[in-house]
């Protein structure tokens, strides 16, 4: 396919050469598949699917969203593990009302380290633009301090308790 100086695709030559003219059927099919995939991704970024306590406000509002919703979910998951119960065990509409009324949940108990509290705080921001990014969270002090010894201690504590007595000991 030849291009003019404007970058537009030139019309096919009258001779109908294989190397010129419209894209090959395989190329057209690939282009159509890419467009369908992009359209599907855009649709998925506007759907309301998930556990209500982990849904970011923009998901509940059916606004366009990106990867910041995963950051919100990560922060909410840490909160949920620490509280060992559903945080916002209600329908998404009511979750949003509660978030508007009370703000984003935080870790407040003294038993949690300042680094852990900060990790949750930077992840669970109402405005997606204010949330930490995945690289920022991966380099966060709280995750950097995590090691196999701490994980082994956590597993030991969890295994030593009954199913209904599991409490969060991650600090």
C-alpha positions as CSV (number, residue, x, y, z in Angstrom):
1,X,0.0,0.0,0.0
2,X,1.5,3.3,-1.0
3,X,1.0,6.5,1.0
4,X,0.8,10.1,-0.2
5,X,2.6,12.9,1.6
6,X,-0.4,13.4,3.8
7,X,-0.1,9.9,5.2
8,X,-3.4,8.8,3.6
9,X,-3.7,5.5,1.9
10,X,-3.6,5.9,-1.9
11,X,-6.5,4.4,-3.9
12,X,-5.9,1.1,-5.6
13,X,-4.2,1.2,-8.9
14,X,-6.2,0.5,-12.0
15,X,-4.0,-2.6,-12.6
16,X,-5.2,-4.1,-9.3
17,X,-1.7,-5.1,-8.2
18,X,-1.5,-7.5,-5.2
19,X,0.9,-5.1,-3.4
20,X,-1.3,-2.0,-3.8
21,X,-4.9,-1.2,-3.0
22,X,-7.1,-2.3,-0.1
23,X,-5.5,-4.3,2.7
24,X,-5.5,-8.0,2.4
25,X,-8.5,-9.9,3.9
26,X,-6.3,-11.1,6.8
27,X,-5.2,-7.5,7.6
28,X,-8.9,-6.4,7.5
29,X,-9.8,-9.2,9.8
30,X,-7.0,-8.4,12.3
31,X,-8.0,-4.7,12.3
32,X,-11.7,-5.6,12.9
33,X,-10.7,-7.9,15.7
34,X,-8.6,-5.1,17.3
35,X,-11.5,-2.7,17.0
36,X,-13.9,-5.2,18.6
37,X,-11.4,-5.9,21.4
38,X,-11.1,-2.1,22.1
39,X,-14.8,-1.7,22.1
40,X,-15.2,-4.6,24.5
41,X,-12.5,-3.2,26.8
42,X,-14.3,0.2,26.8
43,X,-17.6,-1.5,27.7
44,X,-15.9,-3.4,30.5
45,X,-14.6,-0.2,31.9
46,X,-18.1,1.0,32.4
47,X,-19.7,-2.1,33.9
48,X,-20.7,-2.6,37.5
49,X,-19.3,-6.0,38.5
50,X,-17.6,-7.0,41.7
51,X,-17.8,-7.3,45.4
52,X,-19.6,-4.1,46.7
53,X,-17.0,-3.4,49.4
54,X,-14.2,-3.5,46.9
55,X,-15.8,-1.3,44.2
56,X,-14.3,2.1,43.6
57,X,-16.7,5.1,43.7
58,X,-16.3,5.6,39.9
59,X,-17.3,2.0,39.2
60,X,-20.5,2.4,41.3
61,X,-21.3,5.7,39.5
62,X,-20.8,3.9,36.2
63,X,-18.2,6.4,35.1
64,X,-15.4,5.7,32.8
65,X,-12.5,4.2,34.8
66,X,-9.1,2.7,34.5
67,X,-6.5,0.9,36.6
68,X,-7.0,3.2,39.6
69,X,-10.0,1.0,40.5
70,X,-7.6,-1.9,41.1
71,X,-5.6,0.3,43.5
72,X,-8.8,1.1,45.4
73,X,-9.7,-2.6,45.6
74,X,-6.2,-3.5,46.9
75,X,-6.5,-0.9,49.7
76,X,-10.0,-2.1,50.5
77,X,-8.9,-5.7,50.6
78,X,-6.1,-4.8,53.1
79,X,-8.8,-3.1,55.2
80,X,-11.1,-6.0,54.9
81,X,-8.4,-8.5,56.0
82,X,-7.6,-6.4,59.0
83,X,-11.2,-6.1,60.1
84,X,-11.9,-9.7,59.3
85,X,-15.4,-8.8,58.2
86,X,-17.1,-7.2,55.3
87,X,-16.5,-3.4,55.3
88,X,-19.5,-2.2,53.5
89,X,-21.9,-5.2,53.4
90,X,-24.6,-3.4,51.4
91,X,-25.8,-2.7,47.9
92,X,-23.4,-0.5,45.7
93,X,-25.8,2.5,45.9
94,X,-25.7,2.4,49.7
95,X,-22.0,1.9,49.7
96,X,-21.6,5.1,47.7
97,X,-23.9,7.0,50.0
98,X,-21.9,5.8,53.0
99,X,-18.6,6.8,51.3
100,X,-20.0,10.3,50.6
101,X,-21.2,10.7,54.1
102,X,-18.2,9.3,56.0
103,X,-15.3,9.5,53.5
104,X,-13.0,6.6,52.5
105,X,-12.4,4.1,55.3
106,X,-9.1,4.1,57.2
107,X,-7.1,2.0,59.6
108,X,-7.3,3.9,62.9
109,X,-6.3,1.4,65.6
110,X,-2.9,1.8,67.2
111,X,-2.0,-1.8,66.6
112,X,-1.4,-1.1,62.9
113,X,1.9,0.4,61.9
114,X,2.1,3.9,60.4
115,X,3.4,2.4,57.2
116,X,0.4,0.1,56.9
117,X,-2.0,2.9,57.6
118,X,-0.3,5.0,55.0
119,X,-0.5,2.2,52.4
120,X,-4.3,2.0,52.9
121,X,-4.6,5.8,52.9
122,X,-2.8,6.3,49.6
123,X,-4.7,3.5,47.9
124,X,-8.2,4.3,49.1
125,X,-8.7,7.9,47.9
126,X,-12.1,9.0,46.7
127,X,-10.6,10.8,43.6
128,X,-8.9,8.3,41.3
129,X,-6.3,10.9,40.3
130,X,-5.2,11.1,44.0
131,X,-4.6,7.3,44.4
132,X,-1.2,5.8,44.3
133,X,-0.1,4.0,41.2
134,X,0.9,0.3,41.1
135,X,4.6,1.1,41.0
136,X,4.2,3.5,43.9
137,X,2.5,0.8,46.0
138,X,5.1,-1.9,45.0
139,X,7.8,0.4,46.3
140,X,5.8,1.4,49.4
141,X,7.6,1.0,52.8
142,X,4.9,-1.4,54.1
143,X,5.4,-3.9,51.2
144,X,9.1,-3.4,51.3
145,X,9.2,-4.5,54.9
146,X,7.2,-7.6,54.2
147,X,9.3,-10.8,54.2
148,X,9.0,-14.5,54.4
149,X,9.4,-14.6,58.2
150,X,6.5,-12.2,58.7
151,X,4.4,-14.4,56.3
152,X,5.3,-17.6,58.2
153,X,4.3,-16.0,61.5
154,X,1.0,-14.9,60.1
155,X,0.3,-18.4,58.7
156,X,1.2,-19.9,62.1
157,X,-1.2,-17.6,63.9
158,X,-4.0,-18.2,61.4
159,X,-3.6,-22.0,61.6
160,X,-3.6,-22.0,65.4
161,X,-7.0,-20.3,65.6
162,X,-10.4,-21.7,64.8
163,X,-12.2,-20.6,61.6
164,X,-14.4,-18.2,63.5
165,X,-11.6,-16.7,65.6
166,X,-9.3,-15.6,62.8
167,X,-8.1,-12.0,63.4
168,X,-5.8,-9.8,61.5
169,X,-2.3,-9.7,62.8
170,X,-0.7,-8.0,59.8
171,X,1.1,-4.9,60.9
